[in-house]
Amino acid sequence: MDNSDRRIITSPYRRGADFGFLFGIYLSVMFFSSIFGKTLPLTGLLSLLLMLGVPVFIFIVLRRYDRELQGCATFPMMWMTGVVTFICGILISGTLLVIYMKWIEPGFVLSQLEGLVETGKKLPGTPVAEAGEIAARMIRANFIPTPIAIVTEIIMATIVSGSILSIIISAGFALLHKSQRRRGSSES
């Protein structure tokens, strides 16, 4: 933010969309490294590391927004920035996932279900075996979810979990600001 813009508070929706673009790239790399983890084992590790890094990414985004506003960002502003970041990010990566599952590798969903069936057979008496049996029944009934149905569920889960994560991180910043204001008022 340059000096002429210091008087203008950047909308949390605008900043969330800006951060969401970067987050969409981040999520896309995470999802695709997970998909290719079966053939390229190191990408599976990368996917795990990226999953663990999501809270760190959101913390950095919210801290940056708070610093842009010189520590004056309110709890609702920061929370909404985090939520919009998640919404925009998952819409970008979700679009890429649908394109991949529908047109690049149309048999992806079926192959994943078949893989679950095979894994379940190797681990009898476990929850994985139960999931494998459910997958086998889905295949026999030709009840294969469409890519858009899968991605819609991912979008909903991401928005809910992203909102919760943003609430927690934003609350931490709000408490920090409150304690700083108390310290500042007690010193004067």
Secondary structure by P-SEA (a helix, b strand, c coil): cccccccccccaaaaaaaaaaaaaaaaaaaaaaaaaccccaaaaaaaaaaaaaaaaaaaaaaaaaaaaacccccaaaaaaaaaaaaaaaaaaaaaaaaaaacccccaaaaaaaaaaaaaaaaccccaaaaaaaaaaaaaaacccccaaaaaaaaaaaaaaaaaaaaaaaaaaaaaaaaaaaaaaaaac
